[in-house]
Amino acid sequence: MNKKYFGMSIPMLLALSIGVLAATYLGVLTTDIVGGVALMLVIGVILNEIGDRIPIWNTYVGGGLVLAFLGTAALKDYKVIPEQYIELMDQVTSDMGILNLFIIVLITGSILGLNRELMLKSFAGYIPAILGGLAGASLLGILGGMVFGVSPTETLIKYVLPVMGGGNGAGAVPLSQIYERVTGNSAGDYYSFAIAILTIANIFAIISGGVLNKIGNSKKISNW
């Protein structure tokens, strides 16, 4: 009962959730950034807590984070959330740019919170690892594309870059804008394809990470 959720106690969170959900289904929740963030917060917290408590799912599939992602998509597809608020959440994350704000705050806060000397020392090993990872991922992606008859150029542009680009706000969105400026084709067409590839890749990455983590924790580290 003493656990805090985003700084809120359980009674406060329950009151907020009931109020926001009631306003949503009564159609009186404000259709601005305040209402959109409130609804996303409630849905995210509830699904996150459920996902963190489901056996196997919370170990191998990604727990609450993935359930919040997939659960919201399911709520949309089964029309559990009213259409006007689906559009509102889409506007908040894209048109209103709250995702960009979140990414900026996250990256800036992380950099400013690092120890300067540690950060400078880590660059020597970090940058080669990143470049090597990009080169390796590109090569394996091209080889995989060739197996399925996809050209190397198309594999890099439509498969490798969205996956390696840093997610939705820092990857698929700016890549779609660059694609439109360079090719003249619609950014929406590229984005709809890129976000699908990105979502599938994220799920595979999370499952693989969970399996590898379980294998690693099950093995005793011997003394060298």
GUDO-424340 format. One line per 8 residues: number of its first residue (from 1); for each residue x, y, z of N, C-alpha, C. Coordinates in nm, 3 decimals, decimal comma. Layout:
<nodes>
NUM) X/Y/Z/X/Y/Z/X/Y/Z | ... .
</nodes>
This chain:
<nodes>
1) 0,082/-0,121/0,000/0,000/0,000/0,000/0,085/0,126/0,000 | 0,213/0,114/0,040/0,300/0,231/0,044/0,371/0,257/-0,088 | 0,351/0,168/-0,186/0,419/0,185/-0,314/0,366/0,307/-0,387 | 0,457/0,376/-0,456/0,420/0,497/-0,529/0,422/0,468/-0,679 | 0,329/0,524/-0,750/0,322/0,514/-0,894/0,329/0,655/-0,952 | 0,445/0,687/-1,012/0,465/0,822/-1,064/0,440/0,926/-0,955 | 0,483/0,892/-0,832/0,468/0,984/-0,721/0,331/0,981/-0,655 | 0,240/0,895/-0,703/0,104/0,889/-0,649/0,085/0,765/-0,564 .
9) 0,011/0,779/-0,454/-0,024/0,664/-0,372/-0,132/0,583/-0,443 | -0,158/0,461/-0,396/-0,259/0,376/-0,459/-0,398/0,439/-0,455 | -0,444/0,494/-0,341/-0,576/0,559/-0,341/-0,585/0,674/-0,441 | -0,477/0,753/-0,450/-0,477/0,866/-0,544/-0,481/0,815/-0,688 | -0,405/0,709/-0,716/-0,403/0,652/-0,851/-0,539/0,595/-0,888 | -0,603/0,526/-0,792/-0,736/0,470/-0,819/-0,837/0,581/-0,847 | -0,830/0,687/-0,770/-0,922/0,798/-0,791/-0,900/0,862/-0,928 | -0,773/0,881/-0,964/-0,740/0,937/-1,095/-0,790/0,847/-1,207 .
17) -0,763/0,716/-1,194/-0,802/0,621/-1,298/-0,953/0,617/-1,316 | -1,027/0,609/-1,206/-1,173/0,604/-1,215/-1,227/0,732/-1,278 | -1,172/0,846/-1,235/-1,218/0,974/-1,289/-1,191/0,988/-1,438 | -1,069/0,951/-1,480/-1,032/0,965/-1,621/-1,112/0,868/-1,708 | -1,124/0,743/-1,665/-1,199/0,644/-1,743/-1,347/0,679/-1,750 | -1,403/0,726/-1,640/-1,544/0,767/-1,640/-1,566/0,883/-1,737 | -1,476/0,981/-1,733/-1,487/1,095/-1,824/-1,472/1,052/-1,969 | -1,385/0,951/-1,992/-1,364/0,901/-2,128/-1,491/0,840/-2,185 .
25) -1,554/0,751/-2,108/-1,672/0,680/-2,160/-1,799/0,764/-2,155 | -1,795/0,870/-2,079/-1,907/0,965/-2,081/-1,888/1,070/-2,191 | -1,767/1,072/-2,250/-1,739/1,164/-2,358/-1,712/1,306/-2,314 | -1,675/1,325/-2,186/-1,652/1,460/-2,135/-1,504/1,488/-2,107 | -1,417/1,390/-2,135/-1,273/1,413/-2,116/-1,226/1,514/-2,220 | -1,148/1,611/-2,177/-1,103/1,717/-2,268/-1,020/1,659/-2,382 | -1,043/1,709/-2,500/-0,970/1,661/-2,619/-0,851/1,750/-2,648 | -0,768/1,771/-2,547/-0,644/1,846/-2,563/-0,531/1,764/-2,504 .
33) -0,414/1,824/-2,493/-0,297/1,749/-2,447/-0,315/1,700/-2,302 | -0,390/1,773/-2,221/-0,413/1,732/-2,082/-0,495/1,604/-2,077 | -0,606/1,601/-2,151/-0,688/1,481/-2,152/-0,615/1,363/-2,214 | -0,540/1,387/-2,321/-0,467/1,279/-2,387/-0,361/1,218/-2,298 | -0,283/1,302/-2,232/-0,178/1,251/-2,142/-0,239/1,178/-2,023 | -0,349/1,230/-1,968/-0,415/1,165/-1,855/-0,463/1,026/-1,893 | -0,525/1,012/-2,010/-0,576/0,881/-2,054/-0,462/0,785/-2,081 | -0,357/0,832/-2,147/-0,243/0,745/-2,174/-0,174/0,701/-2,046 .
41) -0,166/0,791/-1,948/-0,104/0,757/-1,820/-0,182/0,647/-1,750 | -0,314/0,660/-1,746/-0,397/0,561/-1,678/-0,387/0,425/-1,746 | -0,400/0,423/-1,879/-0,392/0,296/-1,952/-0,254/0,234/-1,935 | -0,151/0,317/-1,947/-0,014/0,266/-1,935/0,017/0,208/-1,799 | -0,023/0,276/-1,693/0,005/0,228/-1,557/-0,069/0,097/-1,530 | -0,195/0,089/-1,570/-0,274/-0,032/-1,544/-0,216/-0,152/-1,619 | -0,191/-0,135/-1,749/-0,137/-0,247/-1,828/0,005/-0,283/-1,784 | 0,083/-0,184/-1,745/0,219/-0,211/-1,698/0,218/-0,297/-1,571 .
49) 0,130/-0,264/-1,479/0,123/-0,342/-1,355/0,073/-0,484/-1,380 | -0,023/-0,499/-1,472/-0,072/-0,633/-1,505/0,038/-0,715/-1,571 | 0,107/-0,655/-1,668/0,212/-0,727/-1,740/0,327/-0,770/-1,652 | 0,360/-0,690/-1,551/0,470/-0,725/-1,460/0,435/-0,840/-1,368 | 0,308/-0,881/-1,366/0,265/-0,987/-1,275/0,222/-1,115/-1,345 | 0,229/-1,118/-1,478/0,192/-1,238/-1,553/0,314/-1,329/-1,566 | 0,308/-1,452/-1,511/0,423/-1,544/-1,520/0,462/-1,569/-1,666 | 0,589/-1,595/-1,688/0,649/-1,619/-1,820/0,652/-1,491/-1,902 .
57) 0,537/-1,426/-1,913/0,531/-1,299/-1,987/0,627/-1,198/-1,928 | 0,628/-1,188/-1,792/0,712/-1,086/-1,729/0,861/-1,121/-1,732 | 0,894/-1,246/-1,770/1,034/-1,287/-1,775/1,088/-1,289/-1,916 | 1,007/-1,340/-2,010/1,057/-1,363/-2,145/1,002/-1,267/-2,251 | 0,889/-1,206/-2,228/0,825/-1,127/-2,332/0,842/-0,977/-2,312 | 0,879/-0,934/-2,193/0,901/-0,792/-2,171/0,817/-0,729/-2,063 | 0,730/-0,809/-1,999/0,654/-0,760/-1,884/0,558/-0,649/-1,917 | 0,547/-0,553/-1,824/0,448/-0,448/-1,836/0,468/-0,356/-1,954 .
65) 0,592/-0,331/-1,991/0,619/-0,238/-2,101/0,559/-0,289/-2,232 | 0,581/-0,417/-2,261/0,528/-0,474/-2,385/0,377/-0,488/-2,379 | 0,323/-0,525/-2,262/0,177/-0,537/-2,250/0,110/-0,401/-2,270 | 0,172/-0,295/-2,220/0,117/-0,162/-2,240/0,115/-0,128/-2,388 | 0,217/-0,169/-2,459/0,228/-0,141/-2,603/0,124/-0,222/-2,682 | 0,126/-0,355/-2,661/0,035/-0,442/-2,735/-0,108/-0,432/-2,685 | -0,123/-0,412/-2,553/-0,258/-0,402/-2,496/-0,334/-0,282/-2,547 | -0,265/-0,169/-2,561/-0,329/-0,050/-2,614/-0,372/-0,072/-2,759 .
73) -0,287/-0,140/-2,836/-0,323/-0,172/-2,975/-0,447/-0,261/-2,979 | -0,456/-0,358/-2,886/-0,573/-0,445/-2,881/-0,699/-0,368/-2,842 | -0,684/-0,277/-2,747/-0,799/-0,194/-2,706/-0,851/-0,111/-2,824 | -0,758/-0,065/-2,906/-0,798/0,012/-3,025/-0,870/-0,077/-3,126 | -0,811/-0,194/-3,156/-0,868/-0,282/-3,258/-1,006/-0,333/-3,219 | -1,026/-0,360/-3,091/-1,156/-0,410/-3,044/-1,251/-0,297/-3,004 | -1,207/-0,174/-3,035/-1,291/-0,054/-3,014/-1,337/-0,039/-2,868 | -1,248/-0,075/-2,776/-1,278/-0,057/-2,634/-1,266/0,090/-2,596 .
81) -1,171/0,159/-2,660/-1,153/0,302/-2,637/-1,232/0,378/-2,743 | -1,312/0,477/-2,705/-1,388/0,555/-2,804/-1,297/0,615/-2,910 | -1,346/0,618/-3,033/-1,266/0,659/-3,149/-1,208/0,800/-3,132 | -1,286/0,892/-3,074/-1,236/1,029/-3,062/-1,113/1,037/-2,973 | -1,103/0,946/-2,875/-0,988/0,948/-2,786/-0,871/0,869/-2,843 | -0,900/0,776/-2,935/-0,792/0,712/-3,011/-0,722/0,818/-3,095 | -0,803/0,900/-3,163/-0,747/1,008/-3,244/-0,674/1,110/-3,158 | -0,725/1,136/-3,038/-0,661/1,231/-2,948/-0,522/1,182/-2,908 .
89) -0,510/1,054/-2,870/-0,380/1,000/-2,829/-0,282/1,002/-2,946 | -0,333/0,977/-3,066/-0,247/0,983/-3,184/-0,197/1,126/-3,207 | -0,285/1,223/-3,188/-0,245/1,363/-3,205/-0,144/1,406/-3,100 | -0,163/1,361/-2,977/-0,072/1,399/-2,869/0,069/1,345/-2,895 | 0,078/1,221/-2,943/0,209/1,159/-2,964/0,274/1,201/-3,094 | 0,196/1,248/-3,191/0,255/1,283/-3,320/0,244/1,433/-3,348 | 0,123/1,482/-3,369/0,105/1,623/-3,408/0,151/1,720/-3,299 | 0,118/1,689/-3,173/0,155/1,778/-3,063/0,300/1,760/-3,019 .
97) 0,364/1,650/-3,063/0,506/1,631/-3,042/0,548/1,597/-2,899 | 0,459/1,539/-2,818/0,498/1,508/-2,681/0,604/1,398/-2,677 | 0,602/1,310/-2,778/0,704/1,206/-2,785/0,842/1,267/-2,807 | 0,848/1,369/-2,891/0,975/1,439/-2,914/1,024/1,505/-2,786 | 0,932/1,566/-2,711/0,968/1,628/-2,583/1,023/1,525/-2,487 | 0,957/1,408/-2,480/1,001/1,301/-2,391/1,142/1,255/-2,426 | 1,168/1,237/-2,555/1,299/1,191/-2,600/1,407/1,294/-2,567 | 1,376/1,422/-2,591/1,473/1,528/-2,562/1,505/1,533/-2,412 .
105) 1,400/1,527/-2,330/1,421/1,531/-2,184/1,499/1,408/-2,138 | 1,466/1,291/-2,194/1,534/1,167/-2,155/1,682/1,172/-2,190 | 1,713/1,210/-2,313/1,853/1,212/-2,357/1,931/1,321/-2,284 | 1,873/1,440/-2,275/1,943/1,550/-2,207/1,966/1,518/-2,061 | 1,863/1,466/-1,995/1,878/1,431/-1,854/1,981/1,323/-1,831 | 1,986/1,225/-1,924/2,083/1,116/-1,910/2,226/1,168/-1,926 | 2,246/1,256/-2,025/2,380/1,309/-2,049/2,426/1,397/-1,933 | 2,336/1,486/-1,887/2,373/1,577/-1,779/2,394/1,503/-1,647 .
113) 2,333/1,385/-1,635/2,347/1,308/-1,511/2,471/1,220/-1,507 | 2,543/1,212/-1,619/2,662/1,127/-1,624/2,783/1,198/-1,565 | 2,871/1,118/-1,511/2,999/1,170/-1,465/3,085/1,205/-1,586 | 3,137/1,327/-1,590/3,208/1,375/-1,709/3,330/1,289/-1,740 | 3,410/1,257/-1,641/3,532/1,179/-1,663/3,498/1,038/-1,710 | 3,394/0,979/-1,650/3,353/0,845/-1,690/3,302/0,845/-1,834 | 3,228/0,948/-1,871/3,174/0,956/-2,006/3,286/0,967/-2,109 | 3,387/1,052/-2,080/3,498/1,069/-2,174/3,579/0,940/-2,188 .
121) 3,599/0,870/-2,078/3,675/0,745/-2,084/3,599/0,636/-2,159 | 3,466/0,638/-2,148/3,387/0,531/-2,210/3,377/0,547/-2,361 | 3,400/0,668/-2,413/3,389/0,690/-2,557/3,485/0,601/-2,635 | 3,604/0,579/-2,581/3,704/0,500/-2,652/3,655/0,359/-2,682 | 3,582/0,301/-2,590/3,530/0,166/-2,614/3,389/0,165/-2,667 | 3,314/0,273/-2,641/3,173/0,277/-2,677/3,152/0,300/-2,826 | 3,224/0,397/-2,883/3,205/0,432/-3,023/3,241/0,316/-3,117 | 3,357/0,249/-3,099/3,386/0,133/-3,186/3,280/0,023/-3,173 .
129) 3,227/0,002/-3,051/3,125/-0,100/-3,032/2,997/-0,065/-3,107 | 2,959/0,063/-3,102/2,839/0,108/-3,173/2,856/0,094/-3,323 | 2,971/0,141/-3,376/2,996/0,133/-3,520/3,004/-0,012/-3,566 | 3,068/-0,096/-3,484/3,076/-0,238/-3,518/2,939/-0,304/-3,518 | 2,856/-0,263/-3,421/2,721/-0,318/-3,415/2,638/-0,278/-3,535 | 2,650/-0,152/-3,577/2,578/-0,104/-3,695/2,622/-0,178/-3,821 | 2,754/-0,194/-3,835/2,806/-0,265/-3,953/2,761/-0,410/-3,954 | 2,768/-0,475/-3,837/2,727/-0,615/-3,829/2,578/-0,632/-3,856 .
137) 2,496/-0,543/-3,799/2,351/-0,551/-3,821/2,317/-0,528/-3,968 | 2,386/-0,433/-4,031/2,361/-0,405/-4,172/2,396/-0,526/-4,259 | 2,510/-0,587/-4,231/2,555/-0,702/-4,309/2,459/-0,821/-4,293 | 2,422/-0,850/-4,168/2,329/-0,961/-4,144/2,192/-0,931/-4,203 | 2,152/-0,803/-4,197/2,023/-0,765/-4,257/2,024/-0,786/-4,407 | 2,133/-0,747/-4,473/2,144/-0,764/-4,618/2,142/-0,912/-4,655 | 2,215/-0,992/-4,579/2,217/-1,137/-4,605/2,079/-1,198/-4,587 | 2,009/-1,155/-4,482/1,873/-1,204/-4,460/1,779/-1,162/-4,571 .
145) 1,794/-1,037/-4,618/1,711/-0,989/-4,728/1,735/-1,065/-4,856 | 1,861/-1,098/-4,884/1,894/-1,174/-5,005/1,833/-1,313/-5,003 | 1,823/-1,372/-4,885/1,760/-1,504/-4,874/1,615/-1,499/-4,920 | 1,547/-1,386/-4,890/1,406/-1,371/-4,926/1,385/-1,289/-5,053 | 1,492/-1,267/-5,127/1,480/-1,200/-5,256/1,465/-1,049/-5,249 | 1,508/-0,987/-5,139/1,500/-0,842/-5,124/1,637/-0,782/-5,155 | 1,639/-0,677/-5,234/1,766/-0,617/-5,273/1,836/-0,553/-5,153 | 1,970/-0,547/-5,156/2,044/-0,485/-5,044/2,001/-0,343/-5,013 .
153) 1,977/-0,262/-5,119/1,935/-0,123/-5,097/1,802/-0,116/-5,026 | 1,706/-0,194/-5,071/1,574/-0,194/-5,008/1,580/-0,247/-4,866 | 1,665/-0,347/-4,843/1,681/-0,401/-4,709/1,734/-0,295/-4,613 | 1,836/-0,221/-4,656/1,894/-0,117/-4,571/1,793/-0,007/-4,541 | 1,722/0,039/-4,645/1,633/0,154/-4,629/1,507/0,117/-4,550 | 1,447/0,004/-4,583/1,316/-0,029/-4,527/1,319/-0,120/-4,405 | 1,431/-0,190/-4,384/1,436/-0,285/-4,273/1,542/-0,248/-4,170 | 1,666/-0,232/-4,216/1,776/-0,209/-4,122/1,766/-0,072/-4,055 .
161) 1,748/0,034/-4,133/1,746/0,169/-4,077/1,634/0,191/-3,976 | 1,509/0,148/-4,001/1,405/0,167/-3,898/1,437/0,095/-3,767 | 1,493/-0,026/-3,778/1,524/-0,103/-3,658/1,639/-0,041/-3,580 | 1,741/0,007/-3,652/1,860/0,062/-3,587/1,844/0,210/-3,556 | 1,731/0,271/-3,591/1,716/0,415/-3,580/1,677/0,468/-3,444 | 1,653/0,383/-3,347/1,624/0,432/-3,213/1,476/0,443/-3,180 | 1,394/0,355/-3,237/1,252/0,354/-3,199/1,164/0,435/-3,292 | 1,051/0,481/-3,239/0,953/0,551/-3,320/0,989/0,700/-3,336 .
169) 0,988/0,773/-3,225/1,010/0,916/-3,232/1,148/0,955/-3,281 | 1,250/0,876/-3,244/1,387/0,908/-3,284/1,432/0,827/-3,405 | 1,345/0,742/-3,458/1,383/0,657/-3,569/1,287/0,664/-3,686 | 1,169/0,601/-3,671/1,075/0,589/-3,783/1,024/0,725/-3,830 | 0,992/0,814/-3,736/0,935/0,944/-3,775/1,034/1,029/-3,854 | 1,156/1,056/-3,800/1,250/1,137/-3,880/1,294/1,068/-4,008 | 1,306/0,934/-4,006/1,344/0,862/-4,128/1,239/0,878/-4,237 | 1,111/0,875/-4,197/1,004/0,892/-4,296/1,008/1,032/-4,357 .
177) 1,044/1,132/-4,276/1,055/1,269/-4,327/1,174/1,282/-4,422 | 1,286/1,220/-4,387/1,403/1,221/-4,475/1,372/1,149/-4,605 | 1,302/1,037/-4,595/1,264/0,958/-4,713/1,179/1,042/-4,809 | 1,085/1,118/-4,754/0,998/1,201/-4,838/1,078/1,311/-4,908 | 1,170/1,373/-4,836/1,248/1,482/-4,895/1,342/1,432/-5,004 | 1,399/1,314/-4,984/1,498/1,261/-5,080/1,430/1,200/-5,202 | 1,324/1,121/-5,180/1,262/1,047/-5,291/1,140/1,118/-5,349 | 1,076/1,205/-5,271/0,954/1,269/-5,317/0,830/1,186/-5,292 .
185) 0,848/1,064/-5,243/0,734/0,978/-5,210/0,676/1,015/-5,075 | 0,557/0,964/-5,045/0,487/1,001/-4,922/0,560/0,950/-4,797 | 0,574/1,037/-4,699/0,634/0,997/-4,571/0,544/0,898/-4,499 | 0,412/0,913/-4,516/0,318/0,823/-4,450/0,331/0,680/-4,497 | 0,360/0,660/-4,628/0,376/0,525/-4,681/0,499/0,458/-4,619 | 0,608/0,534/-4,610/0,730/0,478/-4,550/0,709/0,450/-4,402 | 0,644/0,545/-4,333/0,626/0,530/-4,188/0,539/0,409/-4,155 | 0,430/0,388/-4,231/0,341/0,275/-4,202/0,414/0,143/-4,216 .
193) 0,509/0,135/-4,310/0,588/0,013/-4,327/0,695/0,003/-4,219 | 0,763/0,116/-4,194/0,874/0,115/-4,098/0,827/0,083/-3,956 | 0,711/0,136/-3,916/0,666/0,113/-3,779/0,626/-0,032/-3,758 | 0,576/-0,098/-3,866/0,543/-0,240/-3,855/0,670/-0,324/-3,836 | 0,772/-0,293/-3,918/0,900/-0,364/-3,906/0,962/-0,339/-3,769 | 0,957/-0,215/-3,725/1,015/-0,177/-3,596/0,947/-0,249/-3,481 | 0,815/-0,259/-3,486/0,740/-0,326/-3,379/0,775/-0,473/-3,370 | 0,779/-0,541/-3,486/0,814/-0,684/-3,487/0,956/-0,705/-3,437 .
201) 1,048/-0,619/-3,481/1,187/-0,632/-3,438/1,201/-0,610/-3,288 | 1,128/-0,514/-3,233/1,134/-0,488/-3,089/1,086/-0,608/-3,009 | 0,978/-0,672/-3,055/0,925/-0,788/-2,985/1,028/-0,901/-2,986 | 1,088/-0,927/-3,103/1,191/-1,031/-3,111/1,310/-0,997/-3,022 | 1,350/-0,869/-3,020/1,465/-0,828/-2,938/1,436/-0,848/-2,789 | 1,316/-0,814/-2,746/1,280/-0,827/-2,605/1,274/-0,974/-2,564 | 1,211/-1,058/-2,649/1,203/-1,200/-2,618/1,342/-1,262/-2,614 | 1,426/-1,227/-2,712/1,562/-1,281/-2,715/1,641/-1,236/-2,593 .
209) 1,625/-1,109/-2,555/1,694/-1,058/-2,436/1,650/-1,129/-2,310 | 1,518/-1,158/-2,298/1,468/-1,230/-2,181/1,522/-1,371/-2,174 | 1,527/-1,439/-2,288/1,580/-1,576/-2,292/1,728/-1,578/-2,256 | 1,805/-1,486/-2,317/1,949/-1,480/-2,288/1,975/-1,444/-2,143 | 1,894/-1,354/-2,088/1,910/-1,318/-1,947/1,883/-1,437/-1,856 | 1,780/-1,515/-1,890/1,748/-1,634/-1,809/1,860/-1,737/-1,817 | 1,914/-1,757/-1,938/2,023/-1,852/-1,955/2,147/-1,805/-1,878 | 2,176/-1,675/-1,888/2,292/-1,621/-1,819/2,281/-1,633/-1,668 .
217) 2,162/-1,606/-1,614/2,143/-1,615/-1,469/2,142/-1,759/-1,418 | 2,114/-1,853/-1,507/2,108/-1,993/-1,465/2,246/-2,059/-1,462 | 2,346/-1,993/-1,521/2,481/-2,048/-1,527/2,569/-1,982/-1,421 | 2,643/-2,061/-1,351/2,736/-2,008/-1,252/2,860/-1,955/-1,321 | 2,903/-1,837/-1,277/3,024/-1,778/-1,335/3,145/-1,836/-1,264 | 3,227/-1,904/-1,343/3,346/-1,967/-1,285/3,458/-1,864/-1,268 | 3,545/-1,892/-1,175/3,660/-1,804/-1,151/3,766/-1,829/-1,256 | 3,819/-1,722/-1,314/3,922/-1,737/-1,416/4,059/-1,749/-1,347 .
</nodes>
